[in-house]
Structure formats: structure tokens, C-alpha cells
Amino acid sequence: GVQTCALPIFNLQYADRNRMQYELTLLGLGLIAYRADHGEYPDTLTRLMPKYARRIPQDLYSAKPLIYKRIEGGFMLYSIGKNGTDDGGHKYDGHKYVDQPNEQDDEPTIRVPPWPRATPDK
């Protein structure tokens, strides 16, 4: 007889999103290390190479560069996500923008707030 084999369902949508979040996390760590060494974040991602990143990956959803913005002493680094639209790094669940991550988030994003300013010892 014919034998069947149950294979796990592999959802490429989640695989792409997870891969993109992994790449963003690595670059985010590189950005933090760069700031620790130079006192500020770089003006472009290419400044991370080769010491802080071996390569700068493309956005899996657009095949274009990832979006990187220095903001108020921190940074935002994100992919445009599966909807193919630059929503400014906001997470969109198909109905509304949300602040908390969930499985429906569209734009994989890394946000780092401003670093606290050092205060002199008194």
C-alpha cells in the first residue's frame, strides 16, 4: 500500500518574518556596539562594516535596503513587512496600528530609545 508521512506545516510567511527579525536584531546589536565605541549612532548602516557587521542584509520583503533612522538619541531599524508599504516602523495588525508585538505584526522593527544622560557625581 501507499504510505503517507505527516510533515510539519512550514509557513514561509513566519519564516521570512523570523529571519528578518533575526537580521534586524544582529544589526541592532552592531549599532549599539558602534555607539558604545563612537558616542553616537552611525549616519548609515554601511558604517557598521566590517567591524560591527559582516554585511548589511536587504529587506526580504522589498529587496531594498532596510530602513534605518536615528531618532532623538536612539534609532529605529525596520523592514517594510509583508504589506509592502513603509508604515514608518509601526506595527499593523490588519485593522489598526498596535504598540505591542503580536503574531500579526507587519513590520519587523527594532527600536532603541535615547540613552540616559550621564549625571556628574556630586
ZATORKOL-886363 format. One record per residue (C-alpha): residue number from 1; residue in three letters; x, y, z. Coordinates in steps of 0.2 Angstrom, whole numbers, padded with zeros to 4 digits, always signed. Example, Ala and Ser with C-alpha at 12.3 -4.5 7.8 and 13.67 -1.06 7.14 Angstrom:
REM residues 2
num: 1	residuo: ala	X: +0062	Y: -0022	Z: +0039
num: 2	residuo: ser	X: +0068	Y: -0005	Z: +0036
REM end
This chain:
REM residues 122
num: 1	residuo: gly	X: +0000	Y: +0000	Z: +0000
num: 2	residuo: val	X: +0004	Y: +0018	Z: -0001
num: 3	residuo: gln	X: +0012	Y: +0025	Z: +0015
num: 4	residuo: thr	X: +0009	Y: +0043	Z: +0020
num: 5	residuo: cys	X: +0020	Y: +0054	Z: +0030
num: 6	residuo: ala	X: +0014	Y: +0068	Z: +0041
num: 7	residuo: leu	X: +0026	Y: +0083	Z: +0038
num: 8	residuo: pro	X: +0025	Y: +0098	Z: +0049
num: 9	residuo: ile	X: +0017	Y: +0113	Z: +0040
num: 10	residuo: phe	X: +0030	Y: +0126	Z: +0036
num: 11	residuo: asn	X: +0023	Y: +0143	Z: +0035
num: 12	residuo: leu	X: +0035	Y: +0154	Z: +0024
num: 13	residuo: gln	X: +0027	Y: +0170	Z: +0030
num: 14	residuo: tyr	X: +0033	Y: +0167	Z: +0048
num: 15	residuo: ala	X: +0050	Y: +0160	Z: +0042
num: 16	residuo: asp	X: +0053	Y: +0176	Z: +0032
num: 17	residuo: arg	X: +0047	Y: +0187	Z: +0047
num: 18	residuo: asn	X: +0058	Y: +0177	Z: +0059
num: 19	residuo: arg	X: +0073	Y: +0178	Z: +0048
num: 20	residuo: met	X: +0070	Y: +0197	Z: +0045
num: 21	residuo: gln	X: +0069	Y: +0200	Z: +0064
num: 22	residuo: tyr	X: +0085	Y: +0190	Z: +0067
num: 23	residuo: glu	X: +0094	Y: +0201	Z: +0054
num: 24	residuo: leu	X: +0087	Y: +0217	Z: +0062
num: 25	residuo: thr	X: +0092	Y: +0210	Z: +0080
num: 26	residuo: leu	X: +0110	Y: +0207	Z: +0074
num: 27	residuo: leu	X: +0111	Y: +0224	Z: +0066
num: 28	residuo: gly	X: +0104	Y: +0232	Z: +0081
num: 29	residuo: leu	X: +0117	Y: +0225	Z: +0092
num: 30	residuo: gly	X: +0130	Y: +0231	Z: +0080
num: 31	residuo: leu	X: +0123	Y: +0249	Z: +0081
num: 32	residuo: ile	X: +0123	Y: +0248	Z: +0100
num: 33	residuo: ala	X: +0142	Y: +0242	Z: +0099
num: 34	residuo: tyr	X: +0146	Y: +0256	Z: +0087
num: 35	residuo: arg	X: +0138	Y: +0269	Z: +0099
num: 36	residuo: ala	X: +0147	Y: +0262	Z: +0113
num: 37	residuo: asp	X: +0164	Y: +0265	Z: +0104
num: 38	residuo: his	X: +0160	Y: +0281	Z: +0095
num: 39	residuo: gly	X: +0147	Y: +0290	Z: +0106
num: 40	residuo: glu	X: +0134	Y: +0291	Z: +0093
num: 41	residuo: tyr	X: +0125	Y: +0280	Z: +0081
num: 42	residuo: pro	X: +0132	Y: +0280	Z: +0063
num: 43	residuo: asp	X: +0123	Y: +0290	Z: +0050
num: 44	residuo: thr	X: +0121	Y: +0275	Z: +0039
num: 45	residuo: leu	X: +0121	Y: +0256	Z: +0041
num: 46	residuo: thr	X: +0136	Y: +0254	Z: +0030
num: 47	residuo: arg	X: +0147	Y: +0262	Z: +0043
num: 48	residuo: leu	X: +0145	Y: +0246	Z: +0053
num: 49	residuo: met	X: +0155	Y: +0236	Z: +0041
num: 50	residuo: pro	X: +0167	Y: +0227	Z: +0044
num: 51	residuo: lys	X: +0169	Y: +0228	Z: +0062
num: 52	residuo: tyr	X: +0151	Y: +0228	Z: +0068
num: 53	residuo: ala	X: +0143	Y: +0219	Z: +0054
num: 54	residuo: arg	X: +0150	Y: +0207	Z: +0041
num: 55	residuo: arg	X: +0136	Y: +0213	Z: +0029
num: 56	residuo: ile	X: +0121	Y: +0223	Z: +0028
num: 57	residuo: pro	X: +0106	Y: +0212	Z: +0023
num: 58	residuo: gln	X: +0092	Y: +0218	Z: +0011
num: 59	residuo: asp	X: +0074	Y: +0219	Z: +0016
num: 60	residuo: leu	X: +0067	Y: +0202	Z: +0012
num: 61	residuo: tyr	X: +0050	Y: +0209	Z: +0008
num: 62	residuo: ser	X: +0056	Y: +0223	Z: -0004
num: 63	residuo: ala	X: +0074	Y: +0218	Z: -0009
num: 64	residuo: lys	X: +0079	Y: +0235	Z: -0005
num: 65	residuo: pro	X: +0089	Y: +0242	Z: +0010
num: 66	residuo: leu	X: +0082	Y: +0241	Z: +0027
num: 67	residuo: ile	X: +0076	Y: +0257	Z: +0034
num: 68	residuo: tyr	X: +0087	Y: +0265	Z: +0047
num: 69	residuo: lys	X: +0083	Y: +0281	Z: +0056
num: 70	residuo: arg	X: +0092	Y: +0290	Z: +0070
num: 71	residuo: ile	X: +0078	Y: +0297	Z: +0082
num: 72	residuo: glu	X: +0080	Y: +0308	Z: +0097
num: 73	residuo: gly	X: +0096	Y: +0299	Z: +0103
num: 74	residuo: gly	X: +0090	Y: +0282	Z: +0099
num: 75	residuo: phe	X: +0087	Y: +0273	Z: +0082
num: 76	residuo: met	X: +0073	Y: +0264	Z: +0073
num: 77	residuo: leu	X: +0078	Y: +0250	Z: +0061
num: 78	residuo: tyr	X: +0064	Y: +0241	Z: +0052
num: 79	residuo: ser	X: +0058	Y: +0231	Z: +0037
num: 80	residuo: ile	X: +0043	Y: +0236	Z: +0027
num: 81	residuo: gly	X: +0035	Y: +0220	Z: +0031
num: 82	residuo: lys	X: +0023	Y: +0209	Z: +0021
num: 83	residuo: asn	X: +0011	Y: +0223	Z: +0016
num: 84	residuo: gly	X: +0025	Y: +0230	Z: +0005
num: 85	residuo: thr	X: +0021	Y: +0248	Z: +0012
num: 86	residuo: asp	X: +0033	Y: +0258	Z: +0023
num: 87	residuo: asp	X: +0022	Y: +0262	Z: +0038
num: 88	residuo: gly	X: +0035	Y: +0271	Z: +0047
num: 89	residuo: gly	X: +0040	Y: +0256	Z: +0058
num: 90	residuo: his	X: +0023	Y: +0255	Z: +0065
num: 91	residuo: lys	X: +0016	Y: +0238	Z: +0069
num: 92	residuo: tyr	X: +0000	Y: +0235	Z: +0060
num: 93	residuo: asp	X: -0012	Y: +0220	Z: +0064
num: 94	residuo: gly	X: -0023	Y: +0222	Z: +0048
num: 95	residuo: his	X: -0035	Y: +0233	Z: +0056
num: 96	residuo: lys	X: -0026	Y: +0245	Z: +0067
num: 97	residuo: tyr	X: -0009	Y: +0250	Z: +0072
num: 98	residuo: val	X: -0003	Y: +0242	Z: +0089
num: 99	residuo: asp	X: +0011	Y: +0246	Z: +0101
num: 100	residuo: gln	X: +0014	Y: +0228	Z: +0107
num: 101	residuo: pro	X: +0021	Y: +0214	Z: +0097
num: 102	residuo: asn	X: +0010	Y: +0200	Z: +0092
num: 103	residuo: glu	X: +0009	Y: +0187	Z: +0078
num: 104	residuo: gln	X: +0000	Y: +0199	Z: +0066
num: 105	residuo: asp	X: +0013	Y: +0212	Z: +0066
num: 106	residuo: asp	X: +0018	Y: +0218	Z: +0049
num: 107	residuo: glu	X: +0034	Y: +0227	Z: +0050
num: 108	residuo: pro	X: +0048	Y: +0218	Z: +0060
num: 109	residuo: thr	X: +0056	Y: +0233	Z: +0069
num: 110	residuo: ile	X: +0070	Y: +0236	Z: +0082
num: 111	residuo: arg	X: +0068	Y: +0252	Z: +0092
num: 112	residuo: val	X: +0081	Y: +0259	Z: +0104
num: 113	residuo: pro	X: +0076	Y: +0274	Z: +0115
num: 114	residuo: pro	X: +0088	Y: +0288	Z: +0119
num: 115	residuo: trp	X: +0102	Y: +0283	Z: +0131
num: 116	residuo: pro	X: +0101	Y: +0291	Z: +0148
num: 117	residuo: arg	X: +0112	Y: +0305	Z: +0150
num: 118	residuo: ala	X: +0126	Y: +0303	Z: +0162
num: 119	residuo: thr	X: +0125	Y: +0314	Z: +0178
num: 120	residuo: pro	X: +0141	Y: +0320	Z: +0186
num: 121	residuo: asp	X: +0144	Y: +0314	Z: +0203
num: 122	residuo: lys	X: +0140	Y: +0327	Z: +0217
REM end
